[in-house]
Amino acid sequence: MNIDITSLKARTNNVVEFCDTLNFPEEKLKETELLDLKDVQVKGSIKRNLMDTFDIELNVVGVMVLPCALTLKPVDYPFTIEIKEDLETLLKEIDNNSFLGNSVDILPIIWENILMEIPMRVVSPDAKIDNKHGEGWQVINDEEADIINPALEKLKDLL
């Protein structure tokens, strides 16, 4: 997503605003836990500040499709990301020099922030565990987890 900043460099404008819908290729998604990214909308602006550097403000909204932790079925996970920072600092953090003459590619910034928003675990609201025990294991709920094993209860008195 290349943004033309010619007017900022020439000081004819102080702000460049943009709005776009992004699509990410499957090759990029295969490197992550994401099954899909849907409806990724980007709105933002790049401003020249008093230090003659550029500040970027982004609002990224979309839907991540992730595997359910229990059933591995796809689960839609909506996300919203707000980014407000110095543009050069952000590009240095992701080791990317995206200034291409009079334009800047902000797609690496958006991609890195989406990756940071991926939750560790997503569970589908309709996911059910049918098998709650097996050989050498069982699923316990929070009430059962608070019960102390009688064989280990005597150790509590030693402390």
Secondary structure in CASP SS format (residue, H / E / C, confidence):
PFRMAT SS
TARGET T0000
AUTHOR 0000-0000-0000
METHOD secondary structure of the structure
MODEL  1
M C 1.00
N E 1.00
I E 1.00
D E 1.00
I C 1.00
T H 1.00
S H 1.00
L H 1.00
K H 1.00
A C 1.00
R C 1.00
T C 1.00
N C 1.00
N C 1.00
V E 1.00
V E 1.00
E E 1.00
F E 1.00
C E 1.00
D E 1.00
T E 1.00
L E 1.00
N C 1.00
F C 1.00
P C 1.00
E H 1.00
E H 1.00
K H 1.00
L H 1.00
K H 1.00
E C 1.00
T C 1.00
E C 1.00
L C 1.00
L C 1.00
D E 1.00
L E 1.00
K E 1.00
D E 1.00
V E 1.00
Q E 1.00
V E 1.00
K E 1.00
G E 1.00
S E 1.00
I E 1.00
K E 1.00
R E 1.00
N C 1.00
L C 1.00
M C 1.00
D C 1.00
T C 1.00
F E 1.00
D E 1.00
I E 1.00
E E 1.00
L E 1.00
N E 1.00
V E 1.00
V E 1.00
G E 1.00
V E 1.00
M E 1.00
V E 1.00
L E 1.00
P E 1.00
C C 1.00
A C 1.00
L C 1.00
T C 1.00
L C 1.00
K C 1.00
P E 1.00
V E 1.00
D E 1.00
Y E 1.00
P E 1.00
F E 1.00
T E 1.00
I E 1.00
E E 1.00
I E 1.00
K E 1.00
E E 1.00
D E 1.00
L H 1.00
E H 1.00
T H 1.00
L H 1.00
L H 1.00
K H 1.00
E H 1.00
I C 1.00
D C 1.00
N C 1.00
N C 1.00
S C 1.00
F E 1.00
L E 1.00
G C 1.00
N C 1.00
S E 1.00
V E 1.00
D E 1.00
I C 1.00
L H 1.00
P H 1.00
I H 1.00
I H 1.00
W H 1.00
E H 1.00
N H 1.00
I H 1.00
L H 1.00
M H 1.00
E C 1.00
I C 1.00
P C 1.00
M C 1.00
R C 1.00
V C 1.00
V C 1.00
S C 1.00
P C 1.00
D C 1.00
A C 1.00
K C 1.00
I C 1.00
D C 1.00
N C 1.00
K C 1.00
H E 1.00
G E 1.00
E C 1.00
G C 1.00
W E 1.00
Q E 1.00
V C 1.00
I C 1.00
N C 1.00
D H 1.00
E H 1.00
E H 1.00
A H 1.00
D C 1.00
I C 1.00
I C 1.00
N C 1.00
P H 1.00
A H 1.00
L H 1.00
E H 1.00
K H 1.00
L H 1.00
K H 1.00
D H 1.00
L H 1.00
L C 1.00
END
